Amino acid sequence: MEMVVSEHKQQLLDKIAGGSIHVGVVGMGYVGLPLALTFVERARLKVTGFDVDGNKVSRLQRGESYIMHLGAERVTRARESGLFEASSDFDRLAEPDALLIAVPTPLTAQREPDMKYVINTAEAIGARLRPGQLVVLESTTYPGTTDELLRDILERTGLSCGKDFLLAFSPEREDPGNRSFNTATIPKVVGGVSPEATTVAAALYRRALDRVVEVPSSRVAEATKLTENIFRAVNIALVNELKVVYERMGIDVWDVLDAASSKPFGFMRFNPGPGLGGHCIPLDPFYLTWKAREFGVSTRFIELAGEVNVAMPRYVVDRLQEGLNLRGKPVKDSRILVLGLAYKKDIDDPRESPSFELISLLLERGAQIQVHDPHIPTAPAMRSWPNLPELRSVELTPELLEAQDAVLIATDHSAVDYQLVAKHAPLVVDSRGVYRTPQSNVIKA
Ligand SMILES: NC(=O)c1ccc[n+]([C@@H]2O[C@H](COP(=O)([O-])OP(=O)(O)OC[C@H]3O[C@@H](n4cnc5c(N)ncnc54)[C@H](O)[C@@H]3O)[C@@H](O)[C@H]2O)c1
Protein backbone atom coordinates (compact mmCIF):
# COMPACT_ATOMS: atom_id res chain seq x y z
CA MET A 1 0.00 0.00 0.00
CA GLU A 2 2.76 2.41 0.96
CA MET A 3 4.07 2.25 -2.56
CA VAL A 4 0.72 3.09 -4.15
CA VAL A 5 0.18 6.02 -1.78
CA SER A 6 3.57 7.52 -2.40
CA GLU A 7 3.19 6.94 -6.15
CA HIS A 8 -0.09 8.93 -6.32
CA LYS A 9 1.31 11.52 -3.98
CA GLN A 10 4.45 11.94 -6.04
CA GLN A 11 2.54 12.14 -9.32
CA LEU A 12 0.32 14.89 -7.94
CA LEU A 13 3.27 16.77 -6.44
CA ASP A 14 5.11 16.55 -9.77
CA LYS A 15 2.10 17.90 -11.65
CA ILE A 16 1.74 20.71 -9.11
CA ALA A 17 5.42 21.59 -9.36
CA GLY A 18 5.34 21.40 -13.16
CA GLY A 19 2.16 23.48 -13.41
CA SER A 20 0.31 20.77 -15.32
CA ILE A 21 -2.18 19.89 -12.59
CA HIS A 22 -5.80 20.27 -13.71
CA VAL A 23 -8.04 21.74 -11.00
CA GLY A 24 -11.81 21.25 -10.82
CA VAL A 25 -13.89 23.50 -8.60
CA VAL A 26 -17.40 22.25 -7.82
CA GLY A 27 -19.86 25.06 -6.98
CA MET A 28 -19.26 28.35 -8.79
CA GLY A 29 -20.66 30.63 -6.11
CA TYR A 30 -19.22 33.33 -3.89
CA VAL A 31 -16.46 30.96 -2.81
CA GLY A 32 -15.87 28.69 -5.80
CA LEU A 33 -15.68 31.34 -8.52
CA PRO A 34 -12.96 33.54 -6.95
CA LEU A 35 -11.05 30.38 -6.02
CA ALA A 36 -11.16 29.11 -9.59
CA LEU A 37 -10.10 32.51 -10.96
CA THR A 38 -7.25 32.74 -8.47
CA PHE A 39 -5.80 29.41 -9.63
CA VAL A 40 -5.91 30.68 -13.21
CA GLU A 41 -4.52 34.15 -12.51
CA ARG A 42 -1.89 33.34 -9.91
CA ALA A 43 -0.76 29.85 -10.94
CA ARG A 44 -1.72 29.67 -14.64
CA LEU A 45 -3.32 26.30 -13.97
CA LYS A 46 -6.01 24.72 -16.08
CA VAL A 47 -9.29 25.05 -14.16
CA THR A 48 -12.75 23.65 -14.81
CA GLY A 49 -15.62 25.09 -12.79
CA PHE A 50 -18.61 22.81 -12.27
CA ASP A 51 -22.08 23.94 -11.29
CA VAL A 52 -25.58 22.44 -11.39
CA ASP A 53 -26.89 25.87 -12.35
CA GLY A 54 -26.76 25.90 -16.15
CA ASN A 55 -27.39 29.64 -16.21
CA LYS A 56 -24.25 30.37 -14.19
CA VAL A 57 -22.24 28.02 -16.40
CA SER A 58 -23.44 29.76 -19.59
CA ARG A 59 -22.65 33.17 -18.18
CA LEU A 60 -19.15 32.11 -17.19
CA GLN A 61 -18.62 30.56 -20.61
CA ARG A 62 -19.55 33.93 -22.13
CA GLY A 63 -17.01 35.66 -19.87
CA GLU A 64 -19.62 37.25 -17.60
CA SER A 65 -19.71 37.56 -13.82
CA TYR A 66 -22.83 37.40 -11.64
CA ILE A 67 -21.08 38.53 -8.46
CA MET A 68 -20.68 42.28 -8.09
CA HIS A 69 -17.26 42.44 -6.47
CA LEU A 70 -15.83 40.02 -9.06
CA GLY A 71 -15.71 42.12 -12.19
CA ALA A 72 -16.63 40.53 -15.51
CA GLU A 73 -13.13 41.40 -16.78
CA ARG A 74 -11.64 38.74 -14.50
CA VAL A 75 -13.89 36.07 -15.96
CA THR A 76 -13.34 37.36 -19.49
CA ARG A 77 -9.58 37.30 -19.05
CA ALA A 78 -9.69 33.81 -17.57
CA ARG A 79 -11.76 32.61 -20.54
CA GLU A 80 -9.44 34.32 -23.03
CA SER A 81 -6.40 32.70 -21.42
CA GLY A 82 -7.82 29.35 -22.53
CA LEU A 83 -7.20 28.01 -19.04
CA PHE A 84 -10.69 28.36 -17.62
CA GLU A 85 -13.97 26.81 -18.58
CA ALA A 86 -17.25 26.13 -16.82
CA SER A 87 -19.34 23.02 -17.22
CA SER A 88 -22.46 21.33 -15.93
CA ASP A 89 -21.43 18.01 -17.44
CA PHE A 90 -20.61 16.07 -14.31
CA ASP A 91 -19.14 13.16 -16.26
CA ARG A 92 -16.19 15.48 -16.68
CA LEU A 93 -15.48 15.31 -12.92
CA ALA A 94 -13.10 12.50 -13.83
CA GLU A 95 -10.86 14.91 -15.79
CA PRO A 96 -9.30 17.12 -13.10
CA ASP A 97 -6.52 15.80 -10.87
CA ALA A 98 -7.83 17.81 -7.94
CA LEU A 99 -11.47 18.53 -7.10
CA LEU A 100 -12.24 21.38 -4.71
CA ILE A 101 -15.81 21.41 -3.39
CA ALA A 102 -17.46 24.76 -2.58
CA VAL A 103 -21.18 23.98 -2.46
CA PRO A 104 -23.68 25.45 0.04
CA THR A 105 -24.00 24.16 3.60
CA PRO A 106 -27.16 25.83 4.92
CA LEU A 107 -29.38 24.84 7.85
CA THR A 108 -32.71 23.04 7.54
CA ALA A 109 -35.90 24.67 8.84
CA GLN A 110 -35.18 22.85 12.13
CA ARG A 111 -31.75 24.54 12.28
CA GLU A 112 -29.83 21.35 11.62
CA PRO A 113 -27.02 21.00 9.08
CA ASP A 114 -28.43 20.56 5.60
CA MET A 115 -25.83 18.32 4.01
CA LYS A 116 -27.71 17.56 0.81
CA TYR A 117 -25.49 19.68 -1.44
CA VAL A 118 -22.33 18.09 -0.04
CA ILE A 119 -23.86 14.61 -0.31
CA ASN A 120 -25.04 15.19 -3.90
CA THR A 121 -21.61 16.46 -4.85
CA ALA A 122 -19.86 13.57 -3.13
CA GLU A 123 -22.12 11.11 -4.96
CA ALA A 124 -21.49 12.86 -8.27
CA ILE A 125 -17.74 12.70 -7.69
CA GLY A 126 -17.98 9.12 -6.40
CA ALA A 127 -19.62 8.01 -9.63
CA ARG A 128 -16.53 9.18 -11.58
CA LEU A 129 -13.73 8.96 -9.04
CA ARG A 130 -10.49 7.60 -10.43
CA PRO A 131 -7.31 6.53 -8.64
CA GLY A 132 -4.85 9.35 -8.04
CA GLN A 133 -7.37 12.16 -7.55
CA LEU A 134 -7.23 14.67 -4.70
CA VAL A 135 -10.58 15.79 -3.26
CA VAL A 136 -10.77 18.82 -0.96
CA LEU A 137 -13.92 20.02 0.76
CA GLU A 138 -14.08 23.80 1.25
CA SER A 139 -17.68 24.18 2.44
CA THR A 140 -18.03 25.20 6.07
CA THR A 141 -19.20 22.23 8.12
CA TYR A 142 -19.05 20.27 11.39
CA PRO A 143 -15.88 18.40 12.40
CA GLY A 144 -15.99 14.92 10.97
CA THR A 145 -17.75 15.71 7.69
CA THR A 146 -14.66 15.03 5.60
CA ASP A 147 -13.37 11.88 7.28
CA GLU A 148 -16.82 10.38 7.99
CA LEU A 149 -19.49 11.53 5.54
CA LEU A 150 -17.39 12.39 2.52
CA ARG A 151 -14.97 9.53 2.95
CA ASP A 152 -17.79 6.96 3.31
CA ILE A 153 -19.52 8.11 0.14
CA LEU A 154 -16.30 8.20 -1.88
CA GLU A 155 -15.21 4.78 -0.61
CA ARG A 156 -18.48 3.20 -1.81
CA THR A 157 -16.73 3.20 -5.16
CA GLY A 158 -14.41 0.49 -3.86
CA LEU A 159 -11.50 2.93 -3.98
CA SER A 160 -9.79 3.48 -0.66
CA CYS A 161 -9.13 6.87 0.95
CA GLY A 162 -5.43 7.52 1.50
CA LYS A 163 -4.50 4.67 -0.81
CA ASP A 164 -6.31 5.31 -4.09
CA PHE A 165 -7.40 8.90 -3.59
CA LEU A 166 -6.45 11.69 -1.19
CA LEU A 167 -8.99 13.63 0.85
CA ALA A 168 -8.64 16.91 2.76
CA PHE A 169 -10.55 19.86 4.18
CA SER A 170 -9.58 23.46 3.63
CA PRO A 171 -12.00 26.14 4.83
CA GLU A 172 -12.76 29.21 2.83
CA ARG A 173 -12.21 32.60 4.43
CA GLU A 174 -13.71 34.88 1.78
CA ASP A 175 -14.72 38.31 3.01
CA PRO A 176 -16.79 39.69 0.14
CA GLY A 177 -16.21 43.37 -0.47
CA ASN A 178 -13.08 43.57 1.72
CA ARG A 179 -10.56 45.65 -0.21
CA SER A 180 -7.59 44.77 1.99
CA PHE A 181 -7.76 41.00 1.53
CA ASN A 182 -8.68 38.66 -1.28
CA THR A 183 -8.61 34.93 -1.98
CA ALA A 184 -4.88 35.02 -2.79
CA THR A 185 -3.76 36.97 0.29
CA ILE A 186 -5.92 35.36 2.97
CA PRO A 187 -3.91 32.56 4.63
CA LYS A 188 -5.44 29.15 3.92
CA VAL A 189 -5.74 26.40 6.52
CA VAL A 190 -5.37 22.85 5.17
CA GLY A 191 -5.92 19.57 7.01
CA GLY A 192 -5.88 16.17 5.36
CA VAL A 193 -7.51 12.90 6.33
CA SER A 194 -3.95 11.56 5.96
CA PRO A 195 -0.57 13.35 6.16
CA GLU A 196 -0.09 12.74 2.42
CA ALA A 197 -3.37 14.51 1.67
CA THR A 198 -2.28 17.51 3.78
CA THR A 199 1.04 17.71 1.95
CA VAL A 200 -0.46 17.48 -1.54
CA ALA A 201 -3.39 19.84 -0.88
CA ALA A 202 -1.07 22.37 0.77
CA ALA A 203 1.33 22.20 -2.19
CA LEU A 204 -1.56 22.84 -4.57
CA TYR A 205 -2.83 25.88 -2.67
CA ARG A 206 0.72 27.22 -2.34
CA ARG A 207 0.88 27.52 -6.13
CA ALA A 208 -1.77 30.21 -6.03
CA LEU A 209 -2.01 31.59 -2.50
CA ASP A 210 0.43 33.63 -0.44
CA ARG A 211 0.28 31.57 2.72
CA VAL A 212 -0.87 28.05 3.57
CA VAL A 213 -1.19 26.81 7.14
CA GLU A 214 -1.00 23.02 7.52
CA VAL A 215 -2.91 21.56 10.47
CA PRO A 216 -2.84 18.01 11.88
CA SER A 217 -6.18 16.76 10.51
CA SER A 218 -9.30 17.55 8.52
CA ARG A 219 -11.18 17.79 11.83
CA VAL A 220 -8.85 20.50 13.13
CA ALA A 221 -9.35 22.41 9.88
CA GLU A 222 -13.16 22.05 10.12
CA ALA A 223 -13.14 23.16 13.77
CA THR A 224 -10.87 26.12 12.95
CA LYS A 225 -13.39 27.56 10.53
CA LEU A 226 -16.28 27.12 12.97
CA THR A 227 -14.23 28.68 15.76
CA GLU A 228 -13.57 31.78 13.67
CA ASN A 229 -17.25 32.25 12.89
CA ILE A 230 -18.39 31.48 16.44
CA PHE A 231 -15.93 34.11 17.66
CA ARG A 232 -17.61 36.65 15.41
CA ALA A 233 -21.16 35.61 16.29
CA VAL A 234 -20.47 35.81 20.04
CA ASN A 235 -18.69 39.17 19.85
CA ILE A 236 -21.37 40.69 17.64
CA ALA A 237 -23.97 39.52 20.18
CA LEU A 238 -21.95 41.15 22.94
CA VAL A 239 -21.90 44.58 21.27
CA ASN A 240 -25.56 44.21 20.35
CA GLU A 241 -26.38 43.62 24.00
CA LEU A 242 -24.23 46.59 25.03
CA LYS A 243 -26.00 48.76 22.47
CA VAL A 244 -29.35 48.07 24.14
CA VAL A 245 -27.97 48.61 27.67
CA TYR A 246 -26.17 51.86 26.80
CA GLU A 247 -29.12 53.20 24.86
CA ARG A 248 -31.24 52.98 28.04
CA MET A 249 -28.49 54.89 29.87
CA GLY A 250 -28.39 57.59 27.23
CA ILE A 251 -24.91 56.56 26.09
CA ASP A 252 -24.16 56.16 22.38
CA VAL A 253 -22.56 52.74 21.87
CA TRP A 254 -20.75 54.04 18.76
CA ASP A 255 -18.97 56.70 20.83
CA VAL A 256 -17.98 53.98 23.28
CA LEU A 257 -16.66 51.68 20.56
CA ASP A 258 -14.68 54.48 18.91
CA ALA A 259 -13.05 55.22 22.26
CA ALA A 260 -12.45 51.58 23.23
CA SER A 261 -10.80 50.98 19.84
CA SER A 262 -8.02 53.38 20.81
CA LYS A 263 -6.70 50.66 23.12
CA PRO A 264 -3.80 49.15 21.18
CA PHE A 265 -4.01 45.71 22.83
CA GLY A 266 -6.62 43.41 24.33
CA PHE A 267 -9.61 44.88 22.52
CA MET A 268 -10.95 43.99 19.11
CA ARG A 269 -13.72 46.05 17.64
CA PHE A 270 -17.05 44.56 16.56
CA ASN A 271 -19.99 46.68 15.51
CA PRO A 272 -23.62 46.32 16.51
CA GLY A 273 -26.29 46.11 13.83
CA PRO A 274 -29.89 45.22 13.04
CA GLY A 275 -29.21 41.47 13.23
CA LEU A 276 -26.90 38.93 11.67
CA GLY A 277 -26.70 38.32 7.97
CA GLY A 278 -24.85 36.44 5.31
CA HIS A 279 -24.30 32.81 4.66
CA CYS A 280 -21.80 32.24 7.46
CA ILE A 281 -22.18 33.97 10.81
CA PRO A 282 -25.89 33.29 11.46
CA LEU A 283 -25.68 29.64 10.38
CA ASP A 284 -22.27 28.07 10.86
CA PRO A 285 -22.12 28.13 14.68
CA PHE A 286 -25.13 25.79 14.74
CA TYR A 287 -23.13 23.17 12.85
CA LEU A 288 -21.07 22.81 16.00
CA THR A 289 -24.13 22.89 18.28
CA TRP A 290 -25.61 20.02 16.30
CA LYS A 291 -22.47 17.92 16.35
CA ALA A 292 -21.85 18.67 20.04
CA ARG A 293 -25.17 16.99 20.90
CA GLU A 294 -23.76 13.72 19.63
CA PHE A 295 -21.12 14.05 22.36
CA GLY A 296 -23.61 15.04 25.06
CA VAL A 297 -22.30 18.59 25.42
CA SER A 298 -24.12 21.87 24.95
CA THR A 299 -22.81 25.05 23.38
CA ARG A 300 -24.25 27.74 25.63
CA PHE A 301 -22.28 30.70 24.27
CA ILE A 302 -23.46 29.89 20.75
CA GLU A 303 -27.10 29.54 21.81
CA LEU A 304 -26.98 32.77 23.83
CA ALA A 305 -25.32 34.70 21.02
CA GLY A 306 -27.97 33.36 18.64
CA GLU A 307 -30.73 34.49 20.99
CA VAL A 308 -29.33 38.03 21.37
CA ASN A 309 -28.64 38.46 17.66
CA VAL A 310 -32.01 37.08 16.57
CA ALA A 311 -33.75 39.60 18.86
CA MET A 312 -32.10 42.58 17.13
CA PRO A 313 -34.52 43.16 14.23
CA ARG A 314 -37.41 43.37 16.71
CA TYR A 315 -35.42 45.85 18.81
CA VAL A 316 -34.78 48.04 15.76
CA VAL A 317 -38.46 47.97 14.78
CA ASP A 318 -39.42 48.87 18.37
CA ARG A 319 -37.08 51.88 18.21
CA LEU A 320 -38.67 52.92 14.94
CA GLN A 321 -42.11 52.54 16.49
CA GLU A 322 -41.03 54.77 19.42
CA GLY A 323 -39.74 57.37 16.96
CA LEU A 324 -43.01 57.42 15.04
CA ASN A 325 -44.97 57.47 18.28
CA LEU A 326 -43.20 60.66 19.36
CA ARG A 327 -44.43 62.17 16.09
CA GLY A 328 -47.99 60.98 16.80
CA LYS A 329 -47.94 58.22 14.22
CA PRO A 330 -48.64 54.50 14.43
CA VAL A 331 -46.60 52.08 12.34
CA LYS A 332 -49.81 51.00 10.65
CA ASP A 333 -50.12 52.72 7.27
CA SER A 334 -46.88 54.63 7.78
CA ARG A 335 -44.65 54.90 4.73
CA ILE A 336 -41.27 53.45 5.53
CA LEU A 337 -38.27 53.30 3.25
CA VAL A 338 -35.81 50.55 4.10
CA LEU A 339 -32.31 51.54 2.99
CA GLY A 340 -30.20 48.51 2.13
CA LEU A 341 -31.09 44.89 1.37
CA ALA A 342 -27.56 43.43 1.33
CA TYR A 343 -26.44 41.90 4.62
CA LYS A 344 -23.45 44.23 4.81
CA LYS A 345 -22.12 47.35 3.16
CA ASP A 346 -20.97 47.58 -0.45
CA ILE A 347 -21.88 44.06 -1.54
CA ASP A 348 -24.80 42.73 -3.57
CA ASP A 349 -25.44 39.63 -1.46
CA PRO A 350 -28.85 39.59 0.28
CA ARG A 351 -28.55 36.12 1.81
CA GLU A 352 -29.98 35.88 5.32
CA SER A 353 -29.96 39.69 5.42
CA PRO A 354 -31.67 41.18 8.49
CA SER A 355 -33.35 43.66 6.10
CA PHE A 356 -35.88 40.97 5.19
CA GLU A 357 -36.74 40.30 8.81
CA LEU A 358 -37.13 44.05 9.38
CA ILE A 359 -39.40 44.35 6.34
CA SER A 360 -41.42 41.35 7.40
CA LEU A 361 -41.92 42.72 10.95
CA LEU A 362 -42.92 46.13 9.57
CA LEU A 363 -45.38 44.60 7.11
CA GLU A 364 -46.90 42.58 9.97
CA ARG A 365 -47.52 45.86 11.75
CA GLY A 366 -49.24 47.31 8.70
CA ALA A 367 -46.50 49.60 7.36
CA GLN A 368 -46.18 50.46 3.68
CA ILE A 369 -42.69 49.52 2.59
CA GLN A 370 -40.40 50.73 -0.16
CA VAL A 371 -36.75 49.75 -0.47
CA HIS A 372 -33.58 51.23 -1.87
CA ASP A 373 -30.36 49.31 -2.44
CA PRO A 374 -27.87 50.64 -4.99
CA HIS A 375 -26.50 47.11 -5.55
CA ILE A 376 -29.67 45.03 -5.57
CA PRO A 377 -32.17 46.31 -8.17
CA THR A 378 -34.71 43.58 -7.29
CA ALA A 379 -34.51 41.23 -4.33
CA PRO A 380 -34.49 37.58 -5.30
CA ALA A 381 -37.03 35.21 -3.71
CA MET A 382 -35.85 34.50 -0.16
CA ARG A 383 -36.15 30.98 1.20
CA SER A 384 -36.67 32.10 4.80
CA TRP A 385 -39.20 34.83 3.91
CA PRO A 386 -41.37 33.23 1.22
CA ASN A 387 -44.32 35.59 1.70
CA LEU A 388 -42.67 38.94 1.06
CA PRO A 389 -43.93 40.97 -1.89
CA GLU A 390 -41.53 41.72 -4.74
CA LEU A 391 -38.96 44.26 -3.52
CA ARG A 392 -37.70 46.58 -6.23
CA SER A 393 -35.19 49.29 -5.43
CA VAL A 394 -36.66 52.79 -5.89
CA GLU A 395 -34.61 55.83 -6.80
CA LEU A 396 -33.41 57.88 -3.85
CA THR A 397 -34.67 61.42 -4.47
CA PRO A 398 -35.54 64.34 -2.16
CA GLU A 399 -39.22 63.88 -3.13
CA LEU A 400 -39.17 60.20 -2.26
CA LEU A 401 -37.52 60.91 1.10
CA GLU A 402 -39.96 63.71 1.93
CA ALA A 403 -42.89 61.41 1.18
CA GLN A 404 -41.82 58.89 3.86
CA ASP A 405 -42.83 58.80 7.50
CA ALA A 406 -39.49 57.18 8.30
CA VAL A 407 -36.33 55.89 6.66
CA LEU A 408 -34.74 52.84 8.21
CA ILE A 409 -31.03 52.40 7.52
CA ALA A 410 -30.46 48.65 7.49
CA THR A 411 -27.21 48.57 5.45
CA ASP A 412 -24.61 51.34 5.38
CA HIS A 413 -23.64 51.18 1.68
CA SER A 414 -21.05 53.82 0.77
CA ALA A 415 -22.94 54.66 -2.43
CA VAL A 416 -25.83 56.25 -0.51
CA ASP A 417 -25.88 60.00 0.17
CA TYR A 418 -26.73 60.04 3.89
CA GLN A 419 -26.72 63.82 4.13
CA LEU A 420 -29.46 63.88 1.50
CA VAL A 421 -31.37 61.30 3.54
CA ALA A 422 -31.08 63.27 6.80
CA LYS A 423 -31.95 66.53 5.04
CA HIS A 424 -35.19 65.31 3.47
CA ALA A 425 -36.53 62.42 5.54
CA PRO A 426 -38.74 63.45 8.48
CA LEU A 427 -37.38 60.61 10.63
CA VAL A 428 -34.28 58.44 10.16
CA VAL A 429 -33.68 55.28 12.16
CA ASP A 430 -29.99 54.44 11.98
CA SER A 431 -29.08 50.86 12.89
CA ARG A 432 -25.53 51.10 11.50
CA GLY A 433 -24.02 54.11 13.21
CA VAL A 434 -23.95 56.12 9.97
CA TYR A 435 -24.52 59.46 11.72
CA ARG A 436 -21.96 60.23 14.39
CA THR A 437 -23.06 63.75 15.27
CA PRO A 438 -26.53 64.07 16.81
CA GLN A 439 -29.27 65.26 14.44
CA SER A 440 -32.76 66.09 15.58
CA ASN A 441 -34.52 63.74 13.15
CA VAL A 442 -32.14 60.77 13.54
CA ILE A 443 -32.52 58.08 16.16
CA LYS A 444 -30.02 55.27 16.68
CA ALA A 445 -31.30 51.73 16.82
N1 LIG B 1 -19.84 33.42 0.88
C1 LIG B 1 -18.85 33.49 1.75
O1 LIG B 1 -18.37 34.58 2.03
C2 LIG B 1 -18.28 32.27 2.42
C3 LIG B 1 -17.14 32.42 3.20
C4 LIG B 1 -16.57 31.31 3.79
C5 LIG B 1 -17.15 30.07 3.62
N2 LIG B 1 -18.27 29.92 2.86
C6 LIG B 1 -18.79 28.57 2.69
O2 LIG B 1 -18.50 28.13 1.38
C7 LIG B 1 -19.55 27.28 0.90
C8 LIG B 1 -20.12 27.81 -0.39
O3 LIG B 1 -20.69 29.07 -0.13
P1 LIG B 1 -20.97 30.13 -1.27
O4 LIG B 1 -21.21 31.42 -0.56
O5 LIG B 1 -19.97 30.06 -2.34
O6 LIG B 1 -22.37 29.56 -1.83
P2 LIG B 1 -23.11 29.95 -3.20
O7 LIG B 1 -24.53 29.62 -3.00
O8 LIG B 1 -22.70 31.31 -3.63
O9 LIG B 1 -22.46 28.95 -4.25
C9 LIG B 1 -22.65 27.60 -4.24
C10 LIG B 1 -22.75 27.13 -5.68
O10 LIG B 1 -22.83 25.70 -5.66
C11 LIG B 1 -23.72 25.31 -6.67
N3 LIG B 1 -24.17 23.96 -6.36
C12 LIG B 1 -25.13 23.52 -5.51
N4 LIG B 1 -25.19 22.19 -5.52
C13 LIG B 1 -24.25 21.76 -6.37
C14 LIG B 1 -23.83 20.47 -6.79
N5 LIG B 1 -24.38 19.36 -6.30
N6 LIG B 1 -22.84 20.40 -7.70
C15 LIG B 1 -22.27 21.53 -8.19
N7 LIG B 1 -22.62 22.77 -7.82
C16 LIG B 1 -23.61 22.88 -6.92
C17 LIG B 1 -24.81 26.36 -6.64
O11 LIG B 1 -25.51 26.41 -7.87
C18 LIG B 1 -23.98 27.63 -6.40
O12 LIG B 1 -23.57 28.23 -7.61
C19 LIG B 1 -20.55 27.20 2.04
O13 LIG B 1 -20.25 26.08 2.83
C20 LIG B 1 -20.26 28.44 2.83
O14 LIG B 1 -20.63 28.27 4.20
C21 LIG B 1 -18.84 31.00 2.25
The ligand as a Gaussian input file, in Angstrom:
#p B3LYP/6-31G(d) Opt

LIG

0 1
 N      -19.838000      33.420000       0.885000
 C      -18.854000      33.495000       1.751000
 O      -18.368000      34.578000       2.035000
 C      -18.282000      32.267000       2.420000
 C      -17.139000      32.420000       3.202000
 C      -16.569000      31.307000       3.786000
 C      -17.153000      30.067000       3.620000
 N      -18.274000      29.925000       2.865000
 C      -18.791000      28.574000       2.688000
 O      -18.504000      28.133000       1.383000
 C      -19.554000      27.278000       0.901000
 C      -20.115000      27.805000      -0.395000
 O      -20.695000      29.069000      -0.135000
 P      -20.971000      30.126000      -1.272000
 O      -21.214000      31.417000      -0.560000
 O      -19.968000      30.062000      -2.336000
 O      -22.371000      29.560000      -1.826000
 P      -23.107000      29.954000      -3.199000
 O      -24.529000      29.621000      -2.999000
 O      -22.698000      31.307000      -3.629000
 O      -22.461000      28.946000      -4.250000
 C      -22.651000      27.600000      -4.236000
 C      -22.747000      27.133000      -5.677000
 O      -22.834000      25.704000      -5.661000
 C      -23.723000      25.311000      -6.667000
 N      -24.168000      23.958000      -6.361000
 C      -25.127000      23.522000      -5.514000
 N      -25.187000      22.186000      -5.517000
 C      -24.248000      21.757000      -6.369000
 C      -23.830000      20.467000      -6.792000
 N      -24.381000      19.355000      -6.305000
 N      -22.841000      20.404000      -7.698000
 C      -22.275000      21.530000      -8.187000
 N      -22.620000      22.767000      -7.824000
 C      -23.605000      22.877000      -6.922000
 C      -24.806000      26.363000      -6.640000
 O      -25.505000      26.410000      -7.871000
 C      -23.979000      27.630000      -6.403000
 O      -23.570000      28.227000      -7.612000
 C      -20.554000      27.201000       2.042000
 O      -20.254000      26.077000       2.829000
 C      -20.262000      28.440000       2.830000
 O      -20.633000      28.274000       4.195000
 C      -18.845000      31.003000       2.250000

